[in-house]
């Protein structure tokens, strides 16, 4: 992954994954306030007080720097279904912990505004990012790690048909403490036509097929 390859935007129908922009700050803050109870139990934190970006602008620059280095990639999840050409931010998705060489793996994390949950947007976004990881970045494996209590997020990997690999004890620091996570994964060999194509086929399939 060369630094000149970023920024990257991915699109399917009215859904776009694009890098965060400074002008997203107002929408970001509105969503974080409106979705505080929905998101806080699943927010990644740090055991080191004060670690990480302190302002929205610093966060945008931090994500851009890591994307250009090829170690993690973060997109705003945006919709333009009611105003083509003028998208609105509805969530965030990241491909982080990217490893190259003999591993060729990364982990996808995500959140979406509760007002847009249940519409199939999050599985679509995850599938878009996974396909980019496989077919553009050249990764072999993508994983998603989810707290056992997070029913909404577990539903996403269920819809996508990701296989479960087991429980990771005290895996990530979330909501102020080290938390267990269930680990799910897919390799490029399992989805030769892409995870998005498999997901869209599943959505079109008659009930009970």
HELIX and SHEET records of a PDB file:
HELIX    1   1 UNK A    3  UNK A    5  5                                   3    
HELIX    2   2 UNK A   22  UNK A   24  5                                   3    
HELIX    3   3 UNK A   25  UNK A   34  1                                  10    
HELIX    4   4 UNK A   36  UNK A   39  1                                   4    
HELIX    5   5 UNK A   40  UNK A   42  5                                   3    
HELIX    6   6 UNK A   56  UNK A   69  1                                  14    
HELIX    7   7 UNK A  114  UNK A  116  5                                   3    
HELIX    8   8 UNK A  121  UNK A  132  1                                  12    
HELIX    9   9 UNK A  133  UNK A  137  3                                   5    
HELIX   10  10 UNK A  151  UNK A  160  1                                  10    
HELIX   11  11 UNK A  188  UNK A  191  5                                   4    
HELIX   12  12 UNK A  195  UNK A  204  1                                  10    
SHEET    1   A 8 UNK A  10  UNK A  12  0                                        
SHEET    2   A 8 UNK A  15  UNK A  18 -1                                        
SHEET    3   A 8 UNK A  73  UNK A  79 -1                                        
SHEET    4   A 8 UNK A  88  UNK A  99 -1                                        
SHEET    5   A 8 UNK A 105  UNK A 112 -1                                        
SHEET    6   A 8 UNK A 141  UNK A 146  1                                        
SHEET    7   A 8 UNK A 177  UNK A 187 -1                                        
SHEET    8   A 8 UNK A 163  UNK A 174 -1                                        
END                                                                             
